[in-house]
Amino acid sequence: MIVKIISAEDTYDIRKKVLRKDIPLPFKFDGDFDKGTLHFGAYVGEIQIGVASFMKVNLEGFSGEHYQLRGMATLTEYQGKGGGRALLNSAEEILKQKKCNMIWCNARIVAQKFYKKNGFTTTGTQFNIKYVGPHYKMYKTIKK
């Protein structure tokens, strides 16, 4: 498995297939083209199997430099095979160089176990995103 930095447009196909399937919400995100935003793609051979975007957004109530993880998705047939973990690990190494000390996300309930397994902690109370369902804010401190 290889992880590469990709363009925002290169995330759209998987975002549509996995995160926005039958959901009337945009797959193009505000912040996709902001100066500090980074997009990553996971590949098995030439096949793109996963994506993740990291936007320079601080989580309220925490100090330091933060990046919000958005649009993380792995094609269904490749889930559970290490693509998500590879995306997180690769991004973390690059974000360390950018003086980032925390990654956070709005985690769907179905993904909460995955994030916990990868070092994230839940904070705050459950909230709902229309059409998508219940979420928790989760974060991971990056050790330098």
Disulfide bonds with the S-S distance in Angstrom:
none
